[in-house]
Amino acid sequence: MIRLFGIGVALAALTAAACGGGQTEPAAPATPPPTVSPVDPATAGNVTGKIAFEGTPPKPTVVRMDSDPNCVQPGVATTDELVTVGEGGGLQNVFVYVKDGLGNLRFPIPSETILLDQKGCHYVPHVFGAQVGQTVEVLNSDQTLHNVHAVPTANQEFNTGQPLAGMKHVHRFSTKEVMVPFKCDVHPWMRAFVGVLDHPYFAVSTADGTFSLKGLPPGTYTVEAWHETLGTQTQMVTIGASENKEISFAFKSAT
């Protein structure tokens, strides 16, 4: 009975926190976004590349989920996602984006919904991107209470409880920000990050460290690669009409 009472109190507190502080979505911008991309696909080019990790990768830390029996999977050892290095030394979960060079070009808001799932007491994906105004849906796929807490600097903070599987929260970020962290106040190991941009030229490195920025207009760009613990790196790249360029980044542990 004491355990059930404690869970009930925690749920009530989180629900109260989630409902307080105003959950109203930001108002639509005064100037509506265009409906058609300003880029001519006949002259657009691509920037592709790979993120590498130099040296010996740190050993992943085992995540202890004993605080919530609903998160524990018998026989499965879950590790953190701080530095995920695949075969061949590719670094995963690096957010790569055009930081500068697009000038005053304005882009339509994508109609596709970005899904951030809570599955196995983890945020999936761990790192992702979205455009300003694009719909981001946060889903609880677990049979346990989650607390979705976004902690931006430039955008509106939100904090909402999802006590039941299947519950969803929809949000649209109002301004660009790299990066916005997500956390769960119930399960402190749960972390995710979203890069919010006013254009579509961003990607997240895959398990082998590769990425692709497609459909860029000819020009000179500053491309930045962001990693949650290893910092950021930038490169300049110039692409001509219908040109494909390859670039690479290499990160290493600070210790």
C-alpha positions as CSV (number, residue, x, y, z in Angstrom):
1,M,0.0,0.0,0.0
2,I,2.8,2.4,0.9
3,R,4.5,1.7,-2.6
4,L,1.2,2.3,-4.4
5,F,0.6,5.5,-2.4
6,G,4.1,6.7,-3.3
7,I,3.6,6.1,-7.0
8,G,0.2,7.9,-6.8
9,V,1.8,10.9,-5.2
10,A,4.6,11.0,-7.8
11,L,2.1,10.7,-10.6
12,A,-0.1,13.5,-9.2
13,A,3.0,15.8,-8.8
14,L,4.2,15.2,-12.3
15,T,0.7,15.7,-13.7
16,A,0.4,19.0,-11.8
17,A,3.8,20.1,-13.1
18,A,2.9,19.1,-16.6
19,C,-0.4,21.1,-16.5
20,G,1.1,24.2,-14.9
21,G,3.0,27.0,-16.5
22,G,0.9,27.2,-19.7
23,Q,1.1,24.7,-22.5
24,T,-0.2,27.0,-25.2
25,E,1.6,26.5,-28.5
26,P,3.4,29.6,-29.9
27,A,1.4,31.8,-32.2
28,A,1.9,31.5,-36.0
29,P,4.5,33.8,-37.4
30,A,3.3,37.2,-38.8
31,T,4.8,36.4,-42.2
32,P,3.6,33.0,-43.5
33,P,6.2,30.6,-44.9
34,P,6.4,30.0,-48.6
35,T,4.6,27.0,-50.0
36,V,7.2,26.2,-52.6
37,S,11.0,25.7,-52.2
38,P,13.1,28.6,-53.6
39,V,15.7,26.1,-54.8
40,D,15.8,25.1,-58.5
41,P,16.2,21.2,-58.4
42,A,17.9,21.3,-61.8
43,T,21.0,23.1,-60.4
44,A,20.9,21.8,-56.8
45,G,23.8,19.8,-55.5
46,N,24.6,17.6,-52.5
47,V,27.1,17.5,-49.7
48,T,27.8,14.0,-48.3
49,G,30.4,12.7,-45.9
50,K,31.4,10.7,-42.9
51,I,32.0,11.4,-39.2
52,A,34.9,9.4,-37.7
53,F,36.0,8.8,-34.2
54,E,39.7,8.8,-33.7
55,G,41.4,6.6,-31.1
56,T,39.9,4.0,-28.8
57,P,36.1,4.6,-28.1
58,P,35.1,4.9,-24.5
59,K,33.4,1.9,-23.1
60,P,29.6,2.4,-22.9
61,T,28.2,2.6,-19.4
62,V,25.5,0.1,-18.5
63,V,22.2,1.9,-17.7
64,R,20.6,0.8,-14.4
65,M,16.8,0.8,-14.7
66,D,16.0,-0.9,-11.4
67,S,14.1,2.2,-10.2
68,D,11.3,1.3,-12.6
69,P,10.6,-2.5,-13.0
70,N,8.6,-1.7,-16.1
71,C,11.8,-0.6,-17.8
72,V,13.9,-3.7,-17.0
73,Q,14.2,-6.3,-19.8
74,P,15.5,-9.6,-18.4
75,G,18.7,-10.7,-19.9
76,V,19.2,-7.4,-21.7
77,A,22.0,-5.0,-20.7
78,T,21.2,-1.5,-21.9
79,T,24.1,0.9,-22.4
80,D,24.2,4.7,-22.8
81,E,24.3,6.5,-26.1
82,L,26.8,9.2,-25.3
83,V,29.5,8.0,-27.7
84,T,28.3,5.4,-30.2
85,V,31.0,4.2,-32.6
86,G,30.3,1.6,-35.2
87,E,32.4,-0.7,-37.3
88,G,35.1,1.2,-39.2
89,G,35.2,4.0,-36.6
90,G,32.0,5.8,-37.7
91,L,30.5,8.1,-35.1
92,Q,26.7,7.9,-34.8
93,N,24.3,10.6,-33.6
94,V,26.2,13.6,-34.8
95,F,23.9,16.4,-36.0
96,V,25.2,17.9,-39.2
97,Y,23.7,21.1,-40.7
98,V,24.2,24.2,-42.8
99,K,25.1,26.8,-40.3
100,D,25.6,29.7,-42.7
101,G,25.4,30.5,-46.4
102,L,21.7,30.3,-47.4
103,G,21.3,34.1,-47.1
104,N,17.6,35.2,-47.1
105,L,16.2,32.1,-48.6
106,R,12.9,31.0,-46.9
107,F,11.6,27.5,-47.0
108,P,8.2,25.9,-46.7
109,I,7.3,24.0,-43.5
110,P,7.3,20.2,-44.2
111,S,3.9,18.4,-43.8
112,E,5.6,15.3,-42.5
113,T,5.3,14.7,-38.7
114,I,8.5,14.0,-36.8
115,L,8.1,11.1,-34.3
116,L,10.0,11.1,-31.0
117,D,9.1,7.7,-29.4
118,Q,9.6,6.6,-25.8
119,K,10.3,2.9,-26.2
120,G,12.1,0.6,-23.8
121,C,12.5,3.6,-21.5
122,H,14.6,5.4,-24.1
123,Y,14.0,8.3,-26.5
124,V,14.1,7.0,-30.1
125,P,15.7,8.6,-32.0
126,H,18.4,9.9,-29.6
127,V,19.3,12.8,-32.0
128,F,17.0,14.3,-34.7
129,G,16.2,17.4,-36.6
130,A,13.0,19.4,-37.3
131,Q,12.2,22.7,-39.1
132,V,10.6,25.6,-37.4
133,G,6.8,25.1,-37.3
134,Q,7.1,21.4,-38.2
135,T,4.9,19.0,-36.2
136,V,6.9,17.0,-33.6
137,E,4.9,14.2,-32.0
138,V,6.1,12.7,-28.7
139,L,4.7,9.2,-28.2
140,N,4.7,6.9,-25.1
141,S,5.1,3.3,-26.3
142,D,5.8,2.0,-22.8
143,Q,3.6,0.6,-20.1
144,T,4.9,3.1,-17.6
145,L,4.8,6.8,-16.7
146,H,7.0,9.1,-18.7
147,N,7.5,12.8,-18.2
148,V,8.4,14.7,-21.4
149,H,10.5,17.7,-20.5
150,A,12.0,19.9,-23.3
151,V,14.5,22.4,-22.0
152,P,15.2,24.9,-24.8
153,T,16.9,28.3,-24.5
154,A,15.2,30.2,-27.3
155,N,12.0,28.2,-27.7
156,Q,9.2,27.6,-25.2
157,E,9.9,25.0,-22.5
158,F,7.3,22.3,-22.0
159,N,6.8,19.6,-19.4
160,T,4.0,17.1,-19.8
161,G,3.3,13.8,-18.1
162,Q,2.3,10.7,-20.1
163,P,1.2,8.0,-17.6
164,L,-0.3,5.6,-20.2
165,A,1.0,3.8,-23.2
166,G,-0.3,5.4,-26.5
167,M,-0.4,9.0,-25.1
168,K,0.9,11.7,-27.5
169,H,2.1,15.2,-27.2
170,V,2.3,17.5,-30.2
171,H,4.6,20.5,-30.3
172,R,5.9,23.0,-32.9
173,F,9.0,24.9,-32.2
174,S,8.8,28.6,-33.0
175,T,12.4,29.6,-33.7
176,K,15.7,27.9,-34.7
177,E,17.8,26.5,-32.0
178,V,20.7,24.0,-32.0
179,M,20.2,22.0,-29.9
180,V,17.1,21.5,-27.7
181,P,17.5,18.8,-25.0
182,F,14.7,16.5,-23.9
183,K,14.7,14.7,-20.6
184,C,12.4,12.5,-18.5
185,D,12.1,13.6,-14.9
186,V,11.0,10.1,-14.0
187,H,13.8,8.2,-15.7
188,P,17.0,10.4,-15.5
189,W,18.9,8.3,-18.0
190,M,16.5,9.3,-20.8
191,R,17.9,12.0,-23.0
192,A,17.3,13.2,-26.5
193,F,18.3,16.3,-28.6
194,V,16.6,18.0,-31.5
195,G,18.2,20.6,-33.8
196,V,15.6,23.1,-34.9
197,L,16.3,25.0,-38.1
198,D,14.6,27.3,-40.5
199,H,15.7,25.3,-43.5
200,P,15.8,21.6,-44.5
201,Y,19.6,21.1,-44.8
202,F,20.4,18.9,-41.8
203,A,21.1,15.3,-41.1
204,V,22.1,12.9,-38.3
205,S,25.1,10.6,-38.8
206,T,24.1,6.9,-39.1
207,A,25.6,3.8,-37.5
208,D,28.6,3.9,-39.9
209,G,29.0,7.7,-39.5
210,T,27.7,8.8,-42.9
211,F,25.4,11.7,-43.6
212,S,23.9,13.6,-46.6
213,L,22.7,17.1,-47.1
214,K,20.7,17.0,-50.4
215,G,19.3,19.6,-52.7
216,L,21.5,22.6,-51.8
217,P,21.6,25.5,-54.2
218,P,25.0,26.5,-55.6
219,G,27.0,28.5,-53.1
220,T,29.5,28.5,-50.3
221,Y,28.4,27.2,-46.9
222,T,29.6,26.7,-43.4
223,V,28.7,23.2,-42.3
224,E,28.7,22.4,-38.6
225,A,28.8,18.9,-36.9
226,W,27.5,18.8,-33.3
227,H,28.0,16.0,-30.8
228,E,26.5,16.0,-27.3
229,T,29.8,15.3,-25.5
230,L,32.5,15.8,-28.1
231,G,31.7,19.4,-29.1
232,T,31.3,21.0,-32.5
233,Q,33.4,21.3,-35.7
234,T,32.8,23.5,-38.8
235,Q,34.0,23.3,-42.4
236,M,33.6,25.6,-45.4
237,V,32.4,23.9,-48.6
238,T,31.6,25.4,-52.0
239,I,29.3,23.6,-54.5
240,G,28.6,24.5,-58.1
241,A,25.5,23.8,-60.1
242,S,24.5,20.1,-59.8
243,E,27.8,19.4,-58.0
244,N,28.4,16.7,-55.4
245,K,31.0,17.4,-52.7
246,E,32.3,15.1,-50.0
247,I,33.6,16.3,-46.6
248,S,34.6,14.6,-43.4
249,F,34.9,15.3,-39.7
250,A,36.9,13.5,-37.1
251,F,36.2,13.7,-33.4
252,K,38.2,12.3,-30.5
253,S,37.7,12.0,-26.8
254,A,38.8,14.9,-24.7
255,T,40.5,12.5,-22.2
